[in-house]
Amino acid sequence: MTARGLIVAAPASGAGKTTVTIALIAALRRRGLRVGAAKAGPDYIDPGFHAAATAAPCLNLDSWAMPPALLDALVAQAAGDADLLVIEGAMGLFDGVAGAPGRSGATADLAARYRLPVLLVIDAARQAQSAAALVRGFASHDPQVHVAGVVLNRIGSERHRAMVSGAIAALGIPVLGAFARDESLALTERHLGLVQANEHDALADRIDRLGEFAERLIDLDALAAIAKEIGVPHAAPIAALPPPGQRIALAADAAFTFVYPHLLEGWRRAGADIVRFSPLADEAPPDDCDCCWLPGGYPELHAGALAAAQRFRAGLAHFAATRPVHGECGGHMVLGQGLEDAAGARHAMAGLLGHATSFAKRKLHLGYRAARLLADGPLGRAGTVLRGHEFHYATLTQAGADEPFAAFHDGAAQPLGSAGARRHHVTGTFFHAIARQDP
């Protein structure tokens, strides 16, 4: 592998990592470089923007959920034939869970494992010289993690920029650029993060504009100079999860968008065919498939349309009578008896499992999960342990009487009890699977 790489990280969420990452990718591509992108941690939304900026798929890299061999293979794949791989971090640079060294899920794990320099994005909106103390702390916290440069965000004036830059420069860490406070650059957010890339009408224009800003405001030559050759040999592809069927009906539209690219690609590599259909267009899962997968997404924003999709619901019931149907998070909500939207209106769902959910009665459920399957099913044999995560605001208003899907532990190995549901050929859970746990 000859690609070079760097990691865009920050002290905390909300500093502007995604905006800076997109801007850098666009600017570097305008210079003729082949740029690859990856996203640290479990995230369905940011990679959509990276994919739009690079015109190529964006893979997730997760040191907690992915076995090291799988992680190596995905890093090699993400770098591909790129000149430069840009990895966007998750949360704060060192944020993760307690556990084995290098397996915390923190962005810093990737920086240390692949010897990649970190470009630290600092939100300087409410500070000046104190930003240098913050940078000093992050630069010295872990000797295996090299903070090679800084980009300032939300600078209020030229005087503000000079004060912050001068203080940081005294540390011997270069400030490679600064973005002014500009709300027009911000990406719109909703309850699970940014509004998805495919929902922006003029995304290409926005990316191009960000690239123009980066060309003017960031020293791209210095940025390219800090990138280092990625410290991983070519790794053979590894399947994260076995395909749930030979021919998989995949719900895919505005209500069902949360599918990790590494899973789909692994299933295809294993010989499976993936056939997309749209519940919102009132399409049933194709009858020539042997498994149906309802991924997560935003069914709560489309509950009325899903309730009215009679052909979809009847076709799904027909399919489930003889073949496996699995729902993740939003898909799990659709498999239940009903879904209460944000306004409190209840909409009938597929009724294939006994639970009901509400988006009006919100509660954040967030974190890594290890799931031990309690019965054979599309995700594996009973006893198989999968790693993944949970991230949703929906609550169960009706538990149902179905058998549980899996026994769960959190990222710190604390037991959470059994959850999810299974009935005949149908399974559902709020858990998003990322990979099988390594032996």
C-alpha positions in Angstrom: 0.0 0.0 0.0 1.4 3.4 -1.0 -1.5 5.7 0.0 -0.9 8.3 2.6 -3.5 9.3 5.2 -4.5 11.6 8.0 -7.2 11.8 10.6 -9.5 14.8 11.1 -10.4 14.8 14.8 -11.6 17.3 17.5 -11.7 17.7 21.3 -15.5 17.1 21.3 -18.5 16.6 19.1 -19.9 19.7 17.4 -16.5 21.3 16.6 -17.1 21.1 12.8 -15.2 17.9 11.9 -17.6 16.9 9.1 -17.7 20.4 7.5 -13.9 20.6 7.6 -13.5 17.1 6.3 -15.8 17.7 3.3 -14.1 21.0 2.6 -10.7 19.3 2.6 -11.8 16.5 0.4 -13.3 18.8 -2.2 -10.3 21.1 -2.2 -7.8 18.3 -2.6 -9.9 16.8 -5.4 -9.9 20.2 -7.2 -6.2 19.9 -7.2 -6.4 16.6 -9.0 -5.6 14.2 -6.1 -7.5 10.9 -5.8 -9.0 11.2 -2.3 -10.5 8.3 -0.3 -12.6 8.8 2.8 -13.5 6.7 5.9 -15.5 7.4 9.1 -14.4 6.4 12.6 -17.0 4.7 14.7 -20.6 3.7 14.1 -22.2 6.4 11.9 -24.6 6.1 9.0 -25.0 9.8 8.1 -21.6 11.4 7.8 -20.3 8.8 5.4 -23.1 9.9 2.9 -21.5 13.3 2.7 -18.0 11.8 2.3 -19.2 9.6 -0.5 -20.8 12.6 -2.2 -17.5 14.5 -1.9 -15.2 11.7 -3.1 -17.7 10.1 -5.6 -16.8 6.7 -4.0 -18.2 4.7 -1.1 -17.1 5.6 2.4 -16.4 2.8 4.9 -16.7 2.8 8.7 -13.7 1.9 10.8 -14.5 0.8 14.4 -11.8 -0.5 16.7 -14.3 -1.8 19.3 -16.9 -3.5 17.1 -14.5 -4.8 14.4 -11.9 -7.5 14.9 -8.4 -6.2 14.1 -8.1 -8.3 10.9 -11.4 -6.9 9.6 -10.3 -3.4 10.5 -7.0 -3.8 8.7 -8.8 -5.1 5.6 -11.2 -2.2 5.6 -8.4 0.4 6.0 -6.6 -1.2 3.0 -9.9 -1.2 1.0 -10.7 2.5 2.0 -7.2 3.6 0.8 -7.5 1.6 -2.4 -5.8 3.4 -5.2 -6.2 6.8 -3.5 -3.4 9.3 -3.2 -4.7 10.4 0.2 -7.1 8.8 2.7 -9.0 11.2 4.9 -10.5 9.6 8.0 -13.1 11.6 10.0 -13.0 10.9 13.7 -16.0 10.4 16.0 -16.8 12.5 19.1 -13.6 13.6 20.8 -10.3 12.2 19.8 -9.9 10.0 22.9 -13.5 9.2 23.6 -14.2 5.5 23.8 -15.1 2.7 26.2 -12.9 1.0 28.8 -11.4 -2.3 27.5 -8.4 -3.8 25.8 -5.8 -1.4 24.6 -6.5 -0.3 21.0 -10.1 -1.7 21.2 -11.8 1.3 22.9 -13.6 2.6 19.8 -11.8 5.9 20.1 -10.5 7.7 17.0 -7.1 7.7 18.8 -7.0 3.9 18.4 -6.9 4.3 14.6 -4.2 7.0 14.8 -2.0 4.8 16.9 -2.6 1.5 15.0 -2.0 3.0 11.6 0.6 5.7 12.6 -1.6 8.4 11.1 -1.2 12.1 12.0 -4.1 14.0 13.5 -5.4 17.3 12.2 -7.2 18.7 15.2 -10.3 20.9 14.5 -10.7 23.5 17.3 -14.0 25.4 17.9 -12.5 28.7 18.9 -15.8 30.6 19.1 -15.6 31.2 22.9 -11.9 31.3 23.5 -8.6 32.8 22.4 -5.2 31.9 23.8 -6.7 29.2 26.0 -7.0 27.2 22.8 -3.3 26.6 23.0 -3.7 24.9 26.4 -6.3 22.6 24.9 -4.1 21.7 22.0 -1.1 21.1 24.3 -3.2 18.7 26.3 -4.3 16.7 23.3 -0.9 16.7 21.8 0.8 15.3 24.9 -2.0 13.0 26.2 -0.8 9.8 24.4 2.7 9.5 22.9 1.4 7.1 20.3 -1.0 9.8 18.9 0.6 12.6 16.9 -1.2 15.8 16.6 0.4 17.2 13.5 -1.6 20.3 12.8 -4.6 22.4 13.7 -7.6 23.9 11.9 -9.5 26.6 13.7 -13.2 26.9 13.3 -15.8 29.6 14.0 -13.2 32.4 14.2 -14.8 35.8 14.8 -12.3 38.2 13.2 -8.7 38.5 11.9 -7.6 39.7 15.3 -9.2 36.6 16.9 -7.5 34.3 14.5 -4.1 36.0 15.1 -4.5 35.6 18.9 -5.4 31.9 18.7 -2.9 31.0 16.0 0.0 32.8 17.8 -0.6 31.0 21.0 -0.8 27.6 19.3 2.2 28.3 17.1 4.4 28.6 20.2 3.8 24.9 20.8 5.5 24.0 17.5 2.2 22.7 16.1 1.3 24.5 12.9 -2.1 26.1 12.4 -2.9 25.2 8.8 -6.0 27.3 8.4 -9.1 28.9 9.9 -12.8 29.1 9.1 -14.8 32.1 10.1 -18.2 31.9 11.8 -20.5 31.4 8.9 -23.9 29.7 9.5 -24.3 29.2 5.8 -21.5 26.6 6.0 -23.2 24.6 8.7 -25.0 21.4 7.8 -28.6 21.0 8.9 -29.2 18.7 11.8 -32.1 16.6 13.1 -32.6 14.1 16.0 -30.1 11.4 14.9 -27.4 13.8 13.5 -27.1 15.7 10.2 -29.9 15.7 7.7 -28.9 13.0 5.3 -26.8 13.8 2.2 -29.4 12.4 -0.2 -32.0 14.9 1.2 -30.0 18.0 0.2 -31.2 19.4 -3.2 -28.0 21.3 -3.9 -25.4 19.1 -2.2 -22.9 19.2 -5.1 -23.0 23.0 -5.1 -22.5 23.1 -1.3 -19.5 20.7 -1.5 -18.0 22.8 -4.3 -18.4 25.9 -2.2 -16.8 24.3 0.8 -13.9 23.3 -1.5 -13.5 26.9 -2.6 -13.4 28.0 1.0 -10.7 25.4 1.9 -8.6 26.4 -1.1 -8.5 30.0 0.3 -8.4 29.4 4.0 -6.2 26.2 4.4 -2.6 25.7 3.5 -3.2 22.6 1.4 0.5 22.1 0.6 1.3 22.0 4.3 -1.7 19.7 4.9 -0.5 17.2 2.2 3.0 17.3 3.7 1.8 16.1 7.1 0.0 13.1 5.7 1.9 9.8 6.3 2.0 6.5 4.6 -0.6 4.2 6.1 1.0 1.7 8.4 -0.9 -1.4 7.3 0.0 -4.1 4.7 -2.5 -5.2 2.1 -5.0 -7.3 3.9 -7.3 -9.9 2.4 -11.1 -9.1 2.6 -12.9 -10.6 5.5 -16.6 -11.0 5.9 -18.0 -9.1 8.9 -21.3 -11.1 8.9 -22.3 -14.0 6.8 -25.1 -13.1 4.3 -28.5 -13.7 5.8 -29.6 -15.3 2.5 -28.5 -16.1 -1.1 -30.9 -13.5 -2.5 -31.6 -10.7 -0.1 -34.6 -8.3 -0.4 -33.3 -5.0 1.0 -35.8 -2.2 1.9 -34.2 1.0 0.5 -35.8 4.4 0.4 -36.1 7.5 2.5 -37.5 5.5 5.5 -34.8 2.8 5.3 -31.3 4.1 4.8 -29.0 2.9 7.5 -27.0 0.0 6.1 -23.2 -0.2 6.5 -21.4 -0.5 3.1 -18.9 -3.1 4.5 -21.8 -5.5 5.3 -23.4 -5.2 1.8 -20.0 -5.6 0.1 -19.2 -8.6 2.2 -22.5 -10.2 1.4 -21.9 -9.7 -2.3 -18.4 -11.0 -2.0 -19.8 -14.1 -0.4 -22.0 -14.6 -3.5 -25.3 -13.1 -2.3 -27.5 -11.0 -4.5 -29.1 -7.8 -3.0 -32.4 -6.8 -4.5 -33.7 -3.4 -3.4 -37.3 -2.5 -3.0 -39.2 0.5 -1.6 -41.9 0.2 1.1 -42.7 3.9 0.6 -43.5 3.2 -3.0 -45.8 0.4 -1.7 -43.5 -2.3 -3.1 -43.5 -5.8 -1.5 -40.2 -7.7 -1.0 -39.6 -9.6 -4.3 -40.9 -13.1 -4.1 -37.8 -14.6 -5.7 -35.7 -13.7 -2.7 -35.0 -16.0 0.3 -34.5 -13.3 3.0 -35.8 -9.8 3.7 -33.8 -7.2 5.5 -35.5 -4.0 6.9 -32.7 -1.7 7.9 -32.8 1.3 10.2 -33.6 4.8 9.1 -36.5 7.3 9.7 -39.8 5.4 9.7 -41.1 7.8 12.3 -41.0 10.6 9.6 -42.9 8.4 7.2 -45.3 6.5 9.5 -48.4 7.6 7.7 -47.1 6.5 4.3 -45.9 3.2 5.6 -49.3 2.5 7.3 -51.0 3.2 4.0 -48.7 0.9 2.0 -51.1 -2.0 1.8 -49.2 -3.9 -0.9 -46.0 -3.7 1.1 -47.6 -4.8 4.3 -49.5 -7.7 2.7 -46.5 -8.7 0.7 -44.2 -8.6 3.8 -46.7 -10.9 5.7 -46.8 -13.3 2.8 -43.0 -13.4 2.6 -42.6 -13.9 6.4 -44.9 -16.9 6.3 -42.1 -19.0 4.8 -38.8 -17.0 4.8 -36.7 -15.0 7.3 -37.5 -11.3 7.8 -35.2 -9.2 10.0 -35.6 -5.6 11.1 -32.9 -3.4 12.6 -33.9 -0.4 14.7 -36.3 1.5 12.3 -37.0 -1.8 10.6 -37.8 -3.3 14.0 -40.3 -0.5 14.6 -42.1 -1.2 11.3 -42.4 -4.9 12.2 -44.4 -4.1 15.3 -48.1 -3.4 15.9 -48.0 0.3 15.7 -45.7 3.4 15.6 -46.6 6.7 17.4 -45.2 9.7 15.5 -43.9 12.9 17.0 -47.3 14.4 17.1 -48.7 11.5 19.1 -50.7 10.0 16.2 -50.6 6.2 16.2 -50.1 4.4 12.8 -50.6 0.7 12.2 -47.4 -1.1 11.2 -46.8 -4.6 9.8 -48.0 -6.5 12.9 -45.5 -9.3 12.5 -44.2 -8.8 16.0 -46.1 -7.9 19.2 -44.4 -4.7 20.3 -45.4 -1.1 19.6 -43.1 2.0 19.7 -43.4 5.7 20.1 -41.4 8.7 18.8 -43.6 11.1 20.8 -42.3 9.7 24.1 -38.6 10.1 23.4 -35.7 8.8 25.3 -32.1 8.6 23.9 -30.6 5.1 23.7 -27.0 5.2 22.7 -23.9 3.0 23.0 -22.0 0.0 22.0 -23.7 -3.4 22.3 -22.6 -7.0 22.3 -25.4 -9.3 21.3 -25.5 -13.1 22.0 -28.1 -14.7 19.7 -30.6 -16.8 21.6 -31.8 -18.8 18.6 -30.7 -19.6 15.0 -31.6 -16.9 12.6 -30.5 -14.7 9.7 -27.6 -13.2 11.7 -26.2 -16.5 12.8 -26.5 -19.6 14.9 -27.7 -19.5 18.6 -24.7 -18.5 20.8 -23.1 -16.3 18.1 -21.8 -13.0 19.6 -22.2 -9.9 17.4 -20.8 -6.4 18.1 -22.6 -3.3 17.1 -24.5 -0.4 18.6 -27.8 1.2 19.5 -28.8 4.8 18.7 -32.4 5.9 18.7 -35.0 8.0 20.5 -37.9 5.6 20.2 -39.5 4.0 23.2 -41.4 0.7 23.6 -45.0 1.5 24.6 -46.0 -2.2 24.3 -43.5 -4.9 25.0 -45.3 -7.8 23.3 -45.1 -11.4 24.2 -42.5 -12.6 21.6 -39.4 -14.5 22.5 -36.3 -12.3 22.9 -33.9 -11.9 20.1 -30.6 -11.7 22.0 -28.9 -11.2 25.4 -27.1 -7.9 25.4 -24.0 -6.3 27.1 -22.9 -2.8 26.8 -19.4 -1.7 25.7 -18.0 -2.1 29.2 -19.3 -5.7 29.3 -22.1 -4.9 31.7 -25.2 -7.1 31.2 -28.3 -5.3 29.9 -30.6 -8.3 29.8 -32.5 -9.8 26.8 -34.2 -7.6 24.2 -35.5 -7.6 20.7 -38.1 -10.1 19.5 -38.5 -13.3 17.4 -41.6 -15.0 16.2 -41.5 -17.8 13.6 -39.4 -16.5 10.7 -39.5 -12.9 11.9 -36.8 -11.2 14.1 -36.3 -7.6 15.1 -34.1 -5.5 17.4 -33.0 -1.9 18.0 -29.4 -3.3 17.8 -27.4 -2.4 14.6 -24.9 -5.3 13.8 -21.4 -4.3 12.7 -19.4 -7.5 12.9 -19.1 -10.9 14.6 -17.0 -10.7 17.7 -13.6 -12.2 17.2 -12.8 -15.5 19.0 
